[in-house]
Amino acid sequence: MIDDDEQWMRMAIEVARSKGSDPSTSPLGCVIVLDGKVLAAERNQTHELPDATAHAEMMAIRRACENTGELELRGATLYSTLQPCGMCTMASIWSKVGRVVFGAGRDDVHAMYFEARHVDTLSFIADAYRDDIVIEGGCLKAECATLYYPPDAELPVEEQANL
């Protein structure tokens, strides 16, 4: 971890909470930083838009590219309160983000926040794509995990997003 990682992750947590923090709404926050400057800070917006691809990371990548006028975000760090899904990790690859730092991981939260069948997308991407991207988890893990249902939460199936 880099010295400023916790500062930027705290911002991502605030972004996640910006429209409420009910775990059923998947309050993810994402901040993209380059050279100490915030390029974008976005929340999960799947229900508001409605758009299944409007994950916090996807929205932040879109905004960062719009704000810089560039397709690539080389050297930037993407901070996400929850381990990015395969789609968001691939978007990080294609946008040339240099680092992905996430808070809570798959094992820290309820399974509803991930695909029903476990696919280790981070290892797949690390092995199959770029060798110049760094993916690190666990930054403020406990604080980030409080945004979501815990792993052992008993939830009605109709309230579970991806299962």
Backbone as numpy.savetxt, mean C-alpha at the origin, in Angstrom:
# Nx Ny Nz CAx CAy CAz Cx Cy Cz
15.72 -0.13 7.06 14.89 1.06 7.06 15.76 2.32 7.06
15.25 3.34 6.48 15.93 4.62 6.41 15.36 5.54 7.49
16.13 6.50 7.96 15.74 7.35 9.07 14.35 7.97 8.93
13.97 8.42 7.76 12.70 9.11 7.58 11.52 8.17 7.34
11.75 6.87 7.27 10.67 5.94 6.94 9.49 6.06 7.90
9.75 6.16 9.20 8.64 6.25 10.15 7.85 7.54 9.97
8.52 8.63 9.68 7.83 9.91 9.44 6.87 9.78 8.27
7.32 9.21 7.17 6.47 9.09 5.99 5.36 8.07 6.20
5.66 7.00 6.96 4.61 6.01 7.25 3.55 6.62 8.15
3.94 7.49 9.08 2.93 8.16 9.91 2.01 9.03 9.04
2.57 9.64 8.02 1.74 10.40 7.09 0.79 9.46 6.35
1.27 8.31 5.93 0.41 7.34 5.24 -0.72 6.88 6.15
-0.44 6.71 7.44 -1.48 6.32 8.40 -2.53 7.42 8.50
-2.10 8.67 8.55 -3.06 9.79 8.60 -3.90 9.86 7.33
-3.28 9.62 6.20 -4.02 9.59 4.93 -5.05 8.46 4.96
-4.66 7.31 5.48 -5.59 6.17 5.57 -6.80 6.53 6.42
-6.59 7.29 7.48 -7.66 7.67 8.41 -8.45 8.90 7.95
-8.05 9.50 6.86 -8.61 10.79 6.46 -10.11 10.78 6.18
-10.67 9.65 5.83 -12.11 9.57 5.57 -12.75 8.53 6.46
-12.19 8.37 7.66 -12.70 7.38 8.60 -11.76 6.21 8.71
-11.90 5.48 9.79 -10.98 4.37 10.02 -11.69 3.06 10.30
-12.90 2.90 9.80 -13.62 1.64 9.95 -12.90 0.57 9.15
-12.45 -0.51 9.81 -11.69 -1.55 9.10 -12.44 -2.16 7.91
-13.77 -2.09 7.92 -14.54 -2.68 6.82 -14.36 -1.91 5.52
-13.89 -0.67 5.60 -13.70 0.14 4.39 -12.29 0.04 3.83
-11.47 -0.84 4.39 -10.07 -1.00 3.94 -9.36 0.35 3.88
-9.17 1.00 5.02 -8.54 2.32 5.03 -7.03 2.25 4.81
-6.64 2.09 3.56 -5.22 2.08 3.22 -4.76 3.49 2.89
-3.52 3.78 3.26 -2.92 5.05 2.91 -1.60 4.82 2.23
-1.28 5.69 1.28 -0.03 5.57 0.53 0.56 6.95 0.30
1.84 7.06 0.51 2.58 8.30 0.26 3.78 7.95 -0.61
4.02 8.75 -1.63 5.20 8.56 -2.48 6.10 9.77 -2.30
7.37 9.49 -1.99 8.34 10.53 -1.65 9.57 10.42 -2.54
10.05 11.56 -2.99 11.30 11.61 -3.76 12.12 12.77 -3.24
13.35 12.49 -2.83 14.27 13.51 -2.32 13.63 14.37 -1.23
12.92 13.72 -0.30 12.33 14.43 0.83 11.08 15.22 0.51
10.55 15.08 -0.70 9.35 15.81 -1.11 8.23 14.83 -1.42
7.03 15.12 -0.91 5.88 14.27 -1.18 5.39 14.52 -2.60
5.38 13.47 -3.41 4.87 13.56 -4.77 3.37 13.29 -4.82
2.89 12.46 -3.89 1.47 12.12 -3.84 1.16 11.47 -2.50
-0.07 11.66 -2.05 -0.57 11.01 -0.83 -2.04 10.68 -1.09
-2.36 9.41 -1.14 -3.71 8.99 -1.51 -4.22 7.88 -0.60
-5.53 7.78 -0.53 -6.23 6.77 0.24 -6.90 5.79 -0.73
-7.22 4.61 -0.24 -7.99 3.65 -1.01 -9.32 4.31 -1.41
-9.68 4.24 -2.69 -10.90 4.90 -3.17 -11.77 3.98 -4.01
-11.68 2.68 -3.76 -12.41 1.71 -4.57 -13.92 1.92 -4.51
-14.45 2.18 -3.34 -15.90 2.33 -3.20 -16.39 3.70 -3.66
-15.61 4.73 -3.40 -16.03 6.08 -3.76 -16.12 6.29 -5.26
-15.24 5.68 -6.02 -15.18 6.01 -7.45 -16.29 5.39 -8.31
-16.83 4.29 -8.25 -16.32 2.99 -7.82 -15.36 2.43 -8.88
-14.26 1.86 -8.39 -13.22 1.38 -9.29 -12.39 0.35 -8.53
-12.45 -0.88 -8.95 -11.73 -1.95 -8.27 -10.21 -1.75 -8.30
-9.71 -0.93 -9.21 -8.27 -0.68 -9.29 -7.84 0.56 -8.50
-8.75 1.22 -7.82 -8.44 2.48 -7.13 -7.86 2.23 -5.74
-6.91 1.31 -5.65 -6.21 1.08 -4.40 -5.35 2.30 -4.09
-5.01 2.49 -2.83 -4.23 3.66 -2.42 -2.94 3.79 -3.22
-2.25 2.67 -3.41 -0.98 2.71 -4.14 -1.18 3.10 -5.60
-2.21 2.54 -6.22 -2.50 2.87 -7.62 -2.82 4.35 -7.78
-3.64 4.86 -6.87 -4.02 6.28 -6.93 -2.80 7.16 -6.70
-1.94 6.78 -5.76 -0.75 7.58 -5.48 0.23 7.56 -6.66
0.39 6.41 -7.30 1.27 6.33 -8.48 0.71 7.23 -9.58
-0.61 7.16 -9.80 -1.23 8.02 -10.82 -0.97 9.49 -10.51
-1.22 9.90 -9.27 -1.05 11.32 -8.88 0.42 11.75 -8.98
1.32 10.88 -8.54 2.75 11.23 -8.58 3.20 11.43 -10.03
2.75 10.56 -10.92 3.11 10.71 -12.33 2.49 11.97 -12.92
1.23 12.25 -12.57 0.59 13.48 -13.02 1.33 14.71 -12.50
1.70 14.67 -11.21 2.35 15.83 -10.59 3.75 16.09 -11.12
4.45 15.03 -11.53 5.81 15.20 -12.06 5.80 15.31 -13.58
4.72 14.87 -14.22 4.68 14.85 -15.68 5.55 13.74 -16.26
5.88 12.78 -15.42 6.77 11.69 -15.85 6.06 10.34 -15.70
6.39 9.41 -16.55 5.87 8.05 -16.48 6.60 7.24 -15.41
7.85 7.60 -15.17 8.69 6.84 -14.24 8.94 7.63 -12.97
9.01 6.90 -11.87 9.24 7.49 -10.55 10.56 6.98 -9.97
11.58 6.96 -10.81 12.90 6.45 -10.39 13.41 7.17 -9.15
13.88 6.39 -8.20 14.43 6.95 -6.98 13.40 7.26 -5.91
12.13 7.15 -6.24 11.07 7.45 -5.27 10.83 6.25 -4.35
10.30 6.54 -3.17 9.89 5.51 -2.23 8.39 5.57 -2.06
7.74 4.43 -2.15 6.31 4.31 -1.95 6.08 3.72 -0.57
5.32 4.43 0.27 4.98 3.98 1.62 3.52 3.58 1.63
3.23 2.36 2.08 1.86 1.87 2.15 1.61 1.29 3.54
0.44 1.56 4.08 0.12 1.07 5.42 -0.09 -0.44 5.46
-0.35 -1.04 4.30 -0.57 -2.48 4.22 0.23 -3.05 3.05
0.70 -4.27 3.22 1.46 -4.94 2.16 0.71 -4.82 0.84
1.35 -4.27 -0.19 0.67 -4.10 -1.47 0.26 -5.43 -2.10
-0.87 -5.42 -2.75 -1.33 -6.60 -3.48 -0.47 -6.75 -4.74
-0.71 -7.81 -5.48 0.05 -8.05 -6.70 -0.10 -6.93 -7.72
-1.32 -6.42 -7.88 -1.56 -5.33 -8.84 -0.74 -4.10 -8.48
-0.76 -3.74 -7.20 -0.06 -2.53 -6.78 1.46 -2.72 -6.82
1.91 -3.91 -6.51 3.35 -4.18 -6.60 3.80 -4.12 -8.06
2.99 -4.68 -8.97 3.34 -4.60 -10.39 3.35 -3.15 -10.87
2.40 -2.34 -10.40 2.38 -0.92 -10.77 3.65 -0.24 -10.28
4.13 -0.64 -9.12 5.40 -0.09 -8.61 6.55 -0.47 -9.52
6.53 -1.71 -9.99 7.56 -2.18 -10.93 7.52 -1.34 -12.20
6.34 -1.22 -12.81 6.23 -0.54 -14.10 6.50 0.96 -13.99
6.21 1.55 -12.84 6.47 2.99 -12.68 7.90 3.26 -12.23
8.66 2.20 -12.03 10.08 2.30 -11.69 10.35 2.91 -10.31
9.39 2.72 -9.37 9.62 3.13 -7.99 10.87 2.40 -7.50
11.70 3.08 -6.72 12.94 2.48 -6.25 12.78 1.61 -5.01
11.86 2.03 -4.12 11.62 1.28 -2.87 10.13 1.23 -2.59
9.70 0.12 -2.03 8.36 -0.02 -1.49 8.52 -0.37 -0.02
7.94 0.46 0.85 8.00 0.23 2.29 6.56 0.09 2.77
6.25 -1.03 3.41 4.90 -1.21 3.91 4.90 -1.47 5.41
3.75 -1.21 6.02 3.60 -1.38 7.46 3.18 -2.80 7.80
1.87 -3.01 7.92 1.35 -4.33 8.27 1.46 -5.27 7.08
1.75 -6.52 7.37 1.86 -7.54 6.33 0.67 -8.48 6.36
0.69 -9.40 5.44 -0.39 -10.38 5.28 -0.72 -11.09 6.59
0.26 -11.44 7.38 0.02 -12.20 8.61 -0.43 -11.33 9.77
-0.41 -10.01 9.61 -0.75 -9.09 10.69 -2.21 -8.67 10.69
-2.95 -9.02 9.64 -4.33 -8.56 9.47 -5.21 -9.73 9.01
-6.50 -9.49 8.98 -7.46 -10.51 8.53 -7.22 -10.86 7.06
-7.51 -12.10 6.71 -7.30 -12.58 5.34 -8.14 -11.84 4.31
-9.22 -11.16 4.74 -10.10 -10.48 3.79 -9.39 -9.39 2.98
-8.26 -8.92 3.48 -7.56 -7.83 2.80 -6.67 -8.33 1.66
-6.61 -9.64 1.48 -5.76 -10.22 0.45 -6.56 -11.20 -0.38
-5.98 -11.67 -1.47 -6.64 -12.64 -2.31 -6.92 -13.91 -1.50
-7.98 -14.60 -1.86 -8.43 -15.76 -1.10 -7.39 -16.90 -1.09
-6.70 -17.07 -2.19 -5.64 -18.09 -2.24 -4.32 -17.38 -2.09
-3.53 -17.83 -1.14 -2.26 -17.14 -0.89 -1.33 -17.24 -2.09
-0.97 -16.09 -2.59 0.01 -16.00 -3.65 1.09 -15.06 -3.13
2.31 -15.52 -3.05 3.39 -14.68 -2.55 3.86 -13.77 -3.68
3.08 -12.72 -3.92 3.37 -11.83 -5.04 4.68 -11.08 -4.86
5.05 -10.77 -3.62 6.31 -10.04 -3.42 7.51 -10.87 -3.86
7.54 -12.14 -3.48 8.65 -13.00 -3.90 8.63 -13.23 -5.40
7.42 -13.42 -5.95 7.29 -13.62 -7.39 7.88 -12.42 -8.14
7.50 -11.24 -7.72 7.95 -10.04 -8.41 9.45 -9.82 -8.21
9.93 -10.07 -7.00 11.37 -9.91 -6.73 12.19 -10.87 -7.61
11.66 -12.07 -7.82 12.38 -13.06 -8.62 12.23 -12.85 -10.12
11.09 -12.33 -10.54 10.77 -12.32 -11.96 11.00 -10.99 -12.67
11.13 -9.92 -11.92 11.19 -8.62 -12.58 12.49 -7.88 -12.26
12.39 -6.71 -11.71 13.56 -5.87 -11.52 14.39 -6.29 -10.32
15.69 -6.17 -10.45 16.54 -6.43 -9.30 17.01 -5.13 -8.65
16.46 -4.01 -9.11 16.85 -2.72 -8.52 15.73 -2.10 -7.70
14.72 -2.89 -7.34 13.66 -2.40 -6.47 13.82 -3.07 -5.10
13.65 -2.29 -4.06 13.77 -2.79 -2.69 12.37 -2.82 -2.10
11.98 -3.95 -1.51 10.68 -4.08 -0.87 10.92 -4.44 0.59
10.46 -3.58 1.50 10.69 -3.77 2.92 9.37 -3.67 3.68
9.13 -4.59 4.59 7.91 -4.57 5.37 8.19 -4.37 6.85
7.12 -4.04 7.57 7.21 -3.95 9.03 7.42 -2.56 9.59
7.43 -1.53 8.78 7.61 -0.16 9.28 6.34 0.26 10.03
6.45 0.51 11.31 5.30 0.84 12.16 4.19 -0.20 12.02
4.60 -1.46 11.96 3.68 -2.57 11.72 2.50 -2.57 12.68
2.75 -2.44 13.97 1.66 -2.50 14.96 0.67 -1.36 14.77
1.18 -0.15 14.53 0.28 1.00 14.31 -0.54 0.82 13.05
0.09 0.35 11.99 -0.63 0.12 10.74 -1.67 -0.97 10.90
-1.35 -2.03 11.61 -2.27 -3.15 11.78 -3.56 -2.73 12.48
-3.50 -1.69 13.31 -4.71 -1.26 14.02 -5.75 -0.66 13.07
-5.37 -0.35 11.85 -6.32 0.17 10.86 -7.25 -0.92 10.34
-6.87 -2.17 10.52 -7.55 -3.29 9.89 -8.05 -4.29 10.92
-8.93 -5.19 10.47 -9.37 -6.27 11.34 -8.18 -7.17 11.64
-8.09 -7.65 12.89 -6.98 -8.56 13.23 -7.16 -9.92 12.55
-6.09 -10.71 12.50 -6.14 -12.00 11.80 -7.23 -12.93 12.31
-7.53 -12.88 13.60 -8.49 -13.83 14.18 -9.91 -13.28 14.30
-10.18 -12.14 13.70 -11.53 -11.55 13.78 -12.55 -12.46 13.11
-13.69 -12.65 13.79 -14.76 -13.45 13.21 -15.74 -12.50 12.55
-15.76 -12.51 11.23 -16.58 -11.59 10.46 -17.57 -12.35 9.60
-18.77 -11.81 9.44 -19.72 -12.45 8.51 -19.12 -12.45 7.10
-19.33 -13.50 6.37 -18.76 -13.65 5.03 -19.14 -12.47 4.14
-20.37 -11.99 4.25 -20.79 -10.87 3.38 -20.04 -9.57 3.65
-19.34 -9.49 4.79 -18.56 -8.30 5.09 -17.10 -8.43 4.69
-16.73 -9.60 4.21 -15.35 -9.85 3.86 -15.12 -9.53 2.38
-14.24 -8.60 2.15 -14.03 -8.03 0.82 -13.63 -9.05 -0.24
-12.60 -9.83 0.00 -12.01 -10.63 -1.08 -12.20 -12.13 -0.93
-12.96 -12.56 0.07 -13.09 -14.00 0.27 -14.37 -14.53 -0.32
